[in-house]
Amino acid sequence: AGKALDMEHTTTTLTKLETLDATTAGLLDFTGVALDAANDIDLAGAGSKAAVTLAGVGKTAATTSIDIDASGLKAGFTAGAIDAGTASVDIDVSGVTGAVTFTSVDGDGGIAINAAGTGGAISTGGLTSAGNVTLDAANAGSTISAGNITGAQTGDVTVTATSAVGQVALGTLTGDNVTLDVSGSTGA
């Protein structure tokens, strides 16, 4: 999409869509469109107006892992609740040049978020799993904020924000082994 594409008022139902591969130079807006079965999402955007907004991805009853990869998107990447149910969530936004925002991420099989080197601010709500939770925001180009990050009683929680530019603000970190590294961050 070279200009804005708003899917909110579409009469098409996308609840069974499993794979989404999109490149945009404008706003690709899925606000209000549930992507309940989506498990493989690849997003890219070039130019100063490139942005993607997703409503919820997955659902509590999901049993399939969710993989989200995004790059470019200078005007930002926003997603509502991401829920893989009993499966895992793997998100790579390390190539995003704008801000990255997630309402929440849940996946009982584990959560791995690679936001290392992201150009804009990183903001997540709670990250909750019955497995391990990893948030890598090393060398992030702006502020980093996250809600409570909860792994299983036997799971590890690892947050890396080394050499990040801007303040790092986190909620409560809970897990069997908790590792937090904000060394070299200018706003820690």
Residue, then its C-alpha position, 0 to 999 in steps of 0.5 A: a500500500g502506497k497510501a493508507l489502507d484502512m481495514e477496520h470497516t471492511t466486510t471481510t472476516l479475517t479470523k481464519l487468516e494464518t499468514l500475513d505478508a505485507t509491505t507498505a509505504g503508508l499506513l496499513d491499519f487493521t484496527g478492529v480486525a481480529l486476526d485470531a488464527a494468524n501465526d506467521i506475520d511478516l511486515a515491512g515498510a519504506g518511507s517516512k509514512a510507513a506504519v502498521t497497526l494490528a488489532g489482536v493477534g491470536k486468541t487464548a484458546a490458540t495452540t499454534s505458535i505466533d511468529i511476527d517479523a517487522s522491519g522499516l516502518k518509520a512511522g511505527f508498528t502497533a499491535g493490540a493483545i498478542d496471545a498464542g494460548t498454550a504455544s509460544v510467541d516469537i517477535d523480531v522487530s529489530g529492523v523497525t526504525g520507528a516506535v514499537t508498541f504492544t498492548s500485551v503478549d501472552g504465550d504459555g510456550g514462551i515469549a521471545i522478543n528481539a527489539a535490539g537496535t530498534g530505532g524508536a521507543i519500545s512499549t509493551g504491556g504485560l508479558t506473561s508466559a508459563g515458560n521463559v520470557t526474553l526481551d532483548a532491547a539492546n542498543a534501542g534508539s529511544t525509551i523502553s517501557a514494559g509492564n509486568i514480565t512474568g515467566a513460570q515458577t520454573g521459567d527464566v525472565t531475561v531483559t537486556a537493554t544494554s547501551a539503550v538510548g533513553q529511559v528504561a522503565l519496567g514493571t515487576l519481573t517474576g520468574d525462577n531466574v531473573t536477569l536484568d542488564v541495562s549496563g551502558s544505557t544512557g537513561a537507565 
